[in-house]
């Protein structure tokens, strides 16, 4: 059992993990397919996938002797919810500043 939880934003802070995440977003694929498209080894890709999986951003399933990786909808949904929350706060702050400026200008 894994008790260490990786923060999804931290996981995506690494450029290689972000590139892997983007490739998996395009289509589900195996480690060998991802490694073929990146300047890193298969073991390195596996380690990056492990971090992304621990962060809840990707999931895998067996396909013969390989594991196929795809985005985890729940993890991606959580990222989206974070962004929505940040965006809502930013818009509310902007609205307050604009209203204050409008009141002062009247």
Steps between C-alpha positions, in 0.01 A plus 500: 500500500631844404462766769692767306275720289657713226342841440369510141625855442847403621494191279420713196774749592757272340528563122548132417196395704298776336606373156401145597166627635434684172578190293269286710231769468517452122469121523553214741835331453768275645835605647690392190283723279552800728876442527526480121372860479718648778875537557485288818537128568214257558595464869491879536157514335382227739618704798324811371182298443524371856502859630207595275310194618569577868374853433176350368548640150546176306382145535607180333362164402667183377501410131692178458853559627465878488322759709296761317486844657215748467388813679311453824176699457465553877851643531461724197161610635661600829754714312221662306308570823811667644532718192131590510536600866807715424327655201184578699703666775693705245183615325337594832809701600505674163130583533558655845787714371302609193195590711717692747669692218158575349369630834807718551472637147135599541 
